[in-house]
Amino acid sequence: MDHLLDSLTAELRCTIRDLRRGGGMMGPSIYDTAQVARLAPPPEGARPALTWLVAQQQPDGGWGDPLHGHARDVPTLAALLALGTSPEAEHRAALRHGVAFLHAHARLWEGPQPEDMPTGVELLVPCLLDEARRMGIEVPHTSYATLIAMGRRRHAAIVARPLRAGTPICASWEALGLPPTTAVLDATGGVGHSPAATAAWLHATEGRDDLAAERANARGFLEQASASTGTGVPGVYPNNWPIDRFEQAFGLYALLLADLLRAAPLADVVSAQLSDLRGALGPSGLGFSDVFAPDGDDTACALALLHAGGLAADASVLSRFASGDHYCAWPGELQSAVSVTAHAAHALALLGTPDARAEAHVAAEQHPDGRWTGDKWNGSWLYTTAQALVALPGPAHARVRSKAVSLFLSEQRRDGGWGTYASSAEETAYGVLALRTLPPEEQGAEAVQRALAGAQRFLLDDYRPFTPSTQRIWLAKELYRPLRIARLFELAATYPAATVVQRAEPRRVGMLGAPVPAA
């Protein structure tokens, strides 16, 4: 293709068309890869996975991005356990470095526990610490005392009730210490859509000839889950799979925020996805797959999308996720997330049934400097702040928006982008989409327009067709990257800038995406 806009349009169309394909695309997980390598390695053996794990170790000896310190213990402990099964010198050296990291890092857990704790961390860390003790790996325990106590209370509440397949608790089944039953297997063949939980179930049922068929299905689940990472490395797994409805709902939501849901060049592929989404949204809501428990986040995004796309949507389905003045992903969860309430408030406002209490809750969660942080589903303040602003469009929230805008302007980097460490396409996309959702009179301010122009230049210069980045800022058991979702946020924020460039001065794009002179 000769022009930047053509490349962006083609990539947008391909990515939208591919939503849900293969159960969704999910970046690799250190934790799940390590757990499968140790408990139920693939036919190729554990060595490729262990080699990959060593390559993921950070210079400080830990695993996981320092962006979110509390999300590093689970992948680090799991990596140490996996490497502890190997006698190779390189693996033993990595293990020693990791143990030293944990002894320095564990102090982070002393005192009050954070609101944005990774999924299941209160169950997983105590379990992993016990495993390390049994293997003779000298990891710290004292600093985790509060978390361990929380885990005991949580565990007691969980085991007092029967487990149902396809629910959030099953996603951490590996940490429950329960006998393996077929009741936790869902229609994917796995346990809780989790490679780690599935590997633990396979390990616990080893030698069970009476479960041969179920074990084969579980192996099939792991094979398909591995393919979803796109790494091509045997034994590398995502943290969850399938995620097809999550991918569909959030990928399209990026288009909605960029006002591209009805863009003519994308109309046919968007329409097909919306029609499919309409059929999936039931009276109980929408889950991140068709065989996982519905959640308030995917449900809210789906409602907003269907209404914006001109399709029928019933706002009452969100009521089952209401919890006082906010909304939850699943009833009974330990911590709420402001992004879930923001998505619910946004959807309800679009549907003509605004929830003033939910909007007030979102506004009240703003920090004095203007940002929203501490979200359990994403580690970047740029994501959380962008989602919060979408939920607060009216005049009653003008002061809240003004504080956030001042923050965006002050935090913008010299290259025009935004980012936790350095400018990145995904985090810049959130900044751009946040400013573009402001009311016209606020968006038209000279300082905002300058910021948008700088960010758009950054996104255009950074764009490489069909070459997504690998940044991990989404949060579950550890930081991860939902590949198509993250890419659609990047593309959706870049596309409008390209339309301006195309009108003003068309430029061609070379094989690697770099601008080249027009012929």
C-alpha positions in Angstrom: 0.0 0.0 0.0 1.2 3.5 -0.9 -0.2 5.6 1.9 -0.2 5.7 5.6 -3.9 5.9 5.8 -4.2 2.9 3.6 -2.0 0.9 5.9 -3.9 1.9 9.0 -7.2 1.1 7.4 -6.0 -2.3 6.3 -4.6 -3.1 9.7 -7.7 -1.9 11.4 -9.9 -4.0 9.2 -7.8 -7.1 9.6 -7.7 -6.8 13.4 -11.4 -6.1 13.7 -12.2 -9.0 11.4 -10.0 -11.3 13.4 -11.5 -10.5 16.8 -12.5 -13.8 18.5 -10.4 -15.8 16.0 -8.6 -18.7 17.7 -10.3 -17.9 21.0 -8.5 -14.5 21.1 -4.8 -13.6 21.2 -3.1 -13.2 24.6 0.5 -12.4 25.3 2.7 -14.9 27.1 2.5 -15.3 30.9 5.6 -16.0 33.0 3.5 -17.5 35.8 1.5 -19.9 33.7 4.5 -20.9 31.6 6.5 -21.7 34.7 3.7 -23.7 36.3 3.0 -25.8 33.2 6.7 -26.4 32.8 6.9 -27.7 36.3 3.6 -29.6 36.7 2.6 -30.8 33.2 5.2 -30.0 30.5 4.3 -30.4 26.9 5.5 -33.3 24.7 8.6 -31.1 23.7 9.6 -31.1 27.4 10.2 -28.2 29.7 13.6 -27.0 28.3 12.2 -24.5 25.7 10.0 -22.9 28.4 12.8 -22.7 30.9 15.0 -21.0 28.3 12.2 -18.5 27.6 11.8 -17.9 31.4 15.5 -17.1 31.9 15.2 -14.6 29.0 12.4 -12.8 30.8 14.3 -12.3 34.0 14.8 -8.6 34.8 18.2 -7.1 35.6 17.3 -6.9 39.3 16.7 -10.7 39.4 13.0 -10.7 39.6 10.4 -11.5 37.0 7.6 -9.1 35.9 7.7 -5.4 35.0 8.7 -3.1 37.8 5.7 -1.0 36.8 3.6 -2.9 39.3 5.7 -4.2 42.2 2.9 -6.2 43.8 2.5 -8.1 40.5 6.0 -9.5 40.5 5.9 -12.0 43.4 3.6 -14.5 41.7 5.7 -14.8 38.4 9.0 -14.7 40.3 8.1 -17.4 42.7 6.7 -19.6 39.9 9.8 -19.1 37.8 12.0 -20.1 40.8 10.0 -23.3 41.3 10.3 -24.2 37.6 14.0 -23.4 37.4 14.5 -25.4 40.7 13.7 -28.6 38.7 16.7 -28.1 36.5 20.4 -28.9 37.2 21.7 -26.6 34.5 24.2 -24.0 35.6 22.4 -21.1 33.8 19.1 -22.1 35.5 20.7 -22.4 38.9 22.3 -19.0 38.5 19.0 -17.4 37.5 17.4 -19.1 40.5 20.0 -17.6 42.9 19.5 -14.1 41.5 15.7 -14.5 41.8 15.9 -15.5 45.4 18.1 -12.5 46.3 15.6 -10.3 44.6 12.7 -11.7 46.6 14.5 -11.1 49.9 14.8 -7.4 49.1 11.5 -7.1 47.4 9.2 -8.9 49.9 9.2 -5.8 52.2 6.8 -4.2 49.8 4.0 -6.4 51.3 4.6 -5.2 54.9 1.8 -2.9 56.2 -1.6 -2.3 54.5 -2.4 -4.3 51.5 -2.9 -2.4 48.2 -6.3 -2.0 46.5 -4.9 -3.1 43.1 -3.6 -6.6 44.2 -3.2 -9.0 41.3 -6.0 -11.6 40.8 -5.8 -14.4 43.4 -2.5 -13.2 44.8 -3.7 -13.9 48.4 -4.1 -17.5 47.4 -1.2 -17.9 45.0 1.7 -16.4 47.0 1.1 -18.6 50.2 0.8 -21.7 48.0 4.0 -20.9 46.1 5.9 -20.1 49.3 4.9 -23.5 50.7 6.1 -25.2 47.5 9.4 -23.3 47.6 9.9 -24.5 51.2 9.3 -28.1 50.2 11.8 -27.8 47.4 14.4 -26.3 49.7 14.4 -22.9 48.0 15.1 -20.3 50.8 12.5 -17.6 50.1 11.3 -15.0 52.6 8.0 -15.5 54.6 7.7 -12.9 57.3 7.0 -10.0 55.1 4.0 -11.8 53.6 2.3 -12.4 57.0 -0.6 -10.1 56.3 -1.1 -11.5 52.8 -0.9 -15.1 54.1 -3.6 -14.4 56.8 -5.8 -12.8 54.1 -5.3 -15.9 52.0 -6.3 -18.2 54.9 -9.6 -16.4 55.3 -10.3 -16.3 51.6 -9.5 -20.1 51.3 -11.8 -21.0 54.2 -14.7 -19.1 52.5 -14.0 -20.7 49.1 -13.8 -24.3 50.2 -17.0 -24.0 52.2 -19.0 -23.8 49.0 -19.1 -26.2 46.0 -17.0 -25.1 43.1 -18.6 -24.5 39.7 -16.7 -24.7 36.4 -16.2 -21.5 34.5 -16.0 -19.2 37.5 -13.3 -16.9 38.8 -12.4 -19.2 41.7 -11.6 -22.0 39.3 -9.0 -19.7 37.7 -6.9 -20.1 40.9 -7.8 -23.8 41.5 -4.1 -24.6 41.6 -3.8 -22.8 44.9 -6.8 -24.4 46.7 -5.3 -27.8 47.5 -8.5 -29.6 46.7 -8.9 -33.1 45.3 -9.1 -33.1 41.5 -12.7 -33.7 40.2 -14.3 -33.3 36.8 -16.7 -30.7 38.3 -14.1 -28.0 37.7 -13.5 -28.8 34.0 -15.4 -26.4 31.7 -16.3 -26.8 28.0 -12.8 -25.8 26.9 -11.4 -28.9 28.5 -9.4 -26.9 31.0 -9.9 -25.6 34.5 -10.9 -21.9 34.9 -9.6 -20.9 31.5 -6.2 -21.1 33.2 -3.2 -23.0 31.9 -1.7 -23.0 35.4 -4.9 -24.4 37.0 -5.2 -27.0 34.2 -1.6 -28.1 34.6 -2.2 -28.5 38.4 -5.2 -30.7 37.6 -3.3 -32.8 35.2 -0.5 -33.2 37.7 -3.0 -34.3 40.4 -4.6 -36.8 38.1 -1.5 -38.4 36.7 -1.9 -42.1 36.3 -5.7 -41.9 36.5 -6.8 -44.2 33.6 -10.4 -43.6 34.5 -9.9 -39.9 33.5 -8.0 -40.6 30.2 -10.5 -38.8 28.1 -10.6 -35.7 30.4 -6.9 -35.6 30.6 -6.6 -35.7 26.8 -9.1 -32.8 26.6 -7.1 -30.9 29.2 -3.9 -31.4 27.1 -5.8 -30.2 24.1 -6.8 -27.1 26.0 -3.1 -26.4 26.8 -2.0 -26.8 23.2 -4.6 -24.3 22.0 -3.9 -21.9 24.7 -0.2 -21.9 23.9 -1.0 -21.1 20.2 -2.8 -17.9 21.4 0.4 -16.3 22.5 1.8 -16.0 19.0 5.3 -16.7 20.3 5.7 -20.1 18.5 7.7 -21.3 21.5 6.6 -24.7 22.8 5.5 -24.6 26.4 4.8 -20.9 26.6 1.3 -20.0 27.7 -1.0 -17.0 28.4 -2.6 -16.3 31.7 -6.1 -17.0 30.4 -7.7 -18.5 27.3 -10.1 -18.3 25.6 -10.7 -14.6 25.9 -12.8 -14.1 22.7 -15.6 -12.1 24.2 -13.3 -9.9 26.2 -11.3 -9.3 23.0 -14.4 -8.5 21.0 -16.0 -6.2 23.6 -12.9 -4.3 24.5 -11.4 -4.2 21.0 -14.6 -2.6 19.7 -14.8 -0.3 22.7 -11.6 1.3 21.6 -13.3 2.1 18.3 -16.2 3.6 20.2 -14.0 5.9 22.3 -12.3 7.0 19.0 -15.7 7.6 17.3 -14.8 5.0 14.7 -17.6 2.6 15.4 -19.5 3.8 12.3 -16.6 4.9 10.2 -17.4 4.0 6.6 -14.1 2.2 5.8 -14.7 -0.1 8.7 -18.5 -0.5 8.5 -18.8 -4.1 7.2 -16.3 -5.7 9.6 -17.6 -3.7 12.6 -21.2 -4.6 11.7 -20.4 -8.3 11.6 -18.8 -8.1 15.0 -21.6 -6.2 16.6 -24.2 -8.6 15.3 -22.2 -11.5 16.8 -21.9 -9.6 20.0 -25.6 -9.0 20.2 -26.2 -12.7 20.0 -23.8 -13.4 22.9 -25.2 -10.9 25.4 -27.7 -12.8 27.5 -30.0 -11.9 30.4 -27.1 -12.6 32.8 -24.6 -10.5 30.9 -21.4 -11.3 29.0 -18.4 -13.2 30.1 -14.8 -13.0 28.7 -15.8 -16.2 26.9 -19.1 -17.9 26.2 -18.4 -20.5 28.8 -17.1 -18.3 31.6 -19.3 -16.5 34.2 -20.6 -13.2 33.0 -18.9 -10.1 34.4 -19.8 -6.5 34.8 -16.9 -5.1 32.8 -17.5 -7.0 29.5 -21.3 -6.6 30.0 -21.0 -2.8 30.4 -18.8 -2.4 27.3 -21.1 -4.7 25.3 -24.2 -2.6 26.2 -22.4 0.7 25.2 -21.3 -0.8 21.9 -24.7 -2.2 21.0 -26.5 1.1 21.7 -23.9 3.1 19.9 -24.2 0.7 16.9 -27.9 1.1 16.7 -28.8 -2.3 18.2 -31.1 -3.0 21.0 -29.6 -3.2 24.5 -31.3 -3.6 27.9 -29.6 -1.6 30.6 -31.2 -3.7 33.4 -28.7 -6.5 32.9 -26.1 -4.4 34.7 -28.1 -4.3 37.9 -26.8 -7.7 38.9 -23.3 -6.3 39.1 -24.3 -3.2 41.1 -22.8 -3.0 44.6 -23.9 0.1 46.5 -22.5 3.1 44.7 -20.2 1.1 42.3 -20.2 -1.9 40.0 -18.1 -5.1 40.3 -16.7 -7.5 37.7 -18.1 -10.5 39.7 -20.3 -10.4 42.8 -18.3 -11.1 46.0 -14.9 -10.0 44.7 -12.4 -8.7 47.2 -11.6 -5.3 45.6 -13.6 -3.2 43.2 -12.1 -1.5 40.2 -12.9 2.1 39.2 -12.6 1.2 35.5 -15.5 -1.3 35.8 -17.7 1.4 37.5 -16.6 3.9 34.8 -17.6 1.5 32.0 -20.9 0.8 33.7 -21.6 4.6 34.2 -20.7 5.3 30.6 -23.0 2.6 29.2 -25.9 3.6 31.4 -25.5 7.3 30.4 -25.5 6.3 26.7 -28.7 4.2 27.3 -30.5 7.1 28.8 -30.5 5.7 32.4 -27.6 7.5 34.0 -26.4 6.4 37.5 -25.4 9.5 39.4 -24.1 7.5 42.3 -21.8 5.6 40.1 -20.5 8.8 38.5 -20.0 10.3 41.9 -18.0 7.2 42.9 -15.7 7.5 39.9 -15.2 11.2 40.6 -14.4 10.6 44.3 -11.7 8.1 43.4 -9.7 10.8 41.6 -6.3 11.5 43.3 -5.5 15.1 44.2 -3.0 15.4 41.3 -5.8 14.6 38.8 -5.1 10.9 38.0 -6.9 7.7 38.8 -4.7 4.8 39.9 -5.0 1.5 41.9 -7.1 -0.3 39.3 -7.1 -4.1 39.7 -7.3 -4.7 35.9 -4.7 -2.3 34.5 -1.4 -1.0 36.0 -1.2 2.2 34.0 -2.7 5.4 35.4 -3.2 6.6 31.8 -5.6 3.7 31.1 -7.6 4.2 34.3 -7.7 8.0 34.0 -8.9 7.7 30.3 -11.7 5.3 31.3 -12.8 7.4 34.2 -13.0 10.6 32.1 -15.4 8.8 29.7 -17.8 8.3 32.5 -17.8 12.0 33.6 -19.0 14.1 30.6 -21.5 16.5 32.2 -21.1 20.0 33.6 -21.3 18.6 37.2 -17.8 17.0 36.6 -16.1 20.0 34.9 -13.7 20.5 37.8 -12.8 16.8 37.9 -12.0 16.9 34.2 -10.0 20.1 34.5 -7.7 18.5 37.1 -7.2 15.5 34.8 -6.5 17.6 31.8 -3.9 19.6 33.7 -2.3 16.3 34.6 -2.2 15.1 31.0 -0.6 18.4 29.9 2.0 18.3 32.6 2.9 14.6 32.1 3.2 14.7 28.3 6.8 14.0 27.3 8.9 16.1 24.9 8.4 13.7 22.1 4.6 14.2 22.3 3.8 10.9 23.9 2.8 9.6 27.3 4.1 6.6 29.2 5.0 5.3 32.6 8.7 5.1 31.8 9.0 6.4 28.3 6.5 7.3 25.7 4.6 4.2 24.3 2.0 3.8 21.6 -0.6 2.2 23.9 -0.3 4.6 26.8 -0.2 7.6 24.4 -3.4 6.2 22.8 -5.1 6.4 26.2 -4.0 10.0 26.6 -5.3 10.9 23.1 -8.6 9.1 23.6 -9.1 10.8 27.0 -8.6 14.3 25.5 -10.8 13.5 22.5 -13.7 12.5 24.8 -13.8 16.0 26.4 -16.8 18.2 25.7 -16.1 20.3 22.5 -15.4 23.6 24.4 -12.8 21.9 26.6 -11.3 19.9 23.8 -11.0 23.1 21.7 -8.7 24.8 24.3 -5.4 25.8 22.7 -3.3 23.8 25.2 -5.4 20.7 24.6 -5.1 21.1 20.9 -1.3 21.5 21.2 -1.1 18.3 23.3 -3.2 16.4 20.8 -1.1 17.6 17.9 2.1 16.5 19.7 0.6 13.1 20.6 -0.6 12.5 17.1 2.8 13.2 15.7 4.3 10.7 18.1 1.7 8.0 17.2 2.3 8.6 13.4 6.1 8.5 13.8 5.9 5.4 16.0 3.5 3.5 13.7 4.8 0.4 12.0 2.2 -1.5 10.0 1.3 -4.9 11.4 4.1 -4.6 14.0 2.5 -4.4 17.4 4.5 -3.6 20.5 4.9 -5.9 23.5 4.2 -3.6 26.4 2.4 -5.3 29.3 0.2 -3.0 31.4 -3.0 -5.0 31.8 -3.3 -6.8 35.1 -4.5 -10.3 36.2 -2.2 -12.7 38.1 0.6 -10.7 36.6 0.9 -7.9 34.0 0.0 -9.1 30.5 -0.9 -7.9 27.0 -4.2 -8.7 25.3 -2.7 -8.5 21.9 -5.6 -7.5 19.6 -7.2 -5.2 22.2 -4.0 -3.3 23.0 -3.3 -3.0 19.2 -6.8 -1.7 18.5 -6.4 1.1 21.1 -3.2 2.1 19.4 -4.7 2.0 15.9 -7.9 3.7 17.0 -6.0 6.7 18.4 -3.7 6.9 15.4 -6.2 6.6 12.6 -7.9 10.1 13.0 -4.4 11.7 12.9 -3.6 9.9 9.7 -6.8 11.2 8.1 -5.6 14.7 8.8 -2.2 13.9 7.3 -3.7 12.3 4.3 -5.8 15.4 3.5 -2.9 17.8 4.1 0.1 15.9 2.7 -0.2 12.2 1.8 2.9 10.3 2.6 3.9 6.8 1.6 4.9 4.1 4.0 7.8 1.7 3.4 8.0 -2.0 4.2 8.8 -1.3 7.8 6.4 1.5 8.2 8.9 4.4 7.9 7.7 7.4 5.9 9.3 7.6 2.5 9.1 10.5 0.0 6.2 10.6 -2.4 6.9 9.5 -5.9 
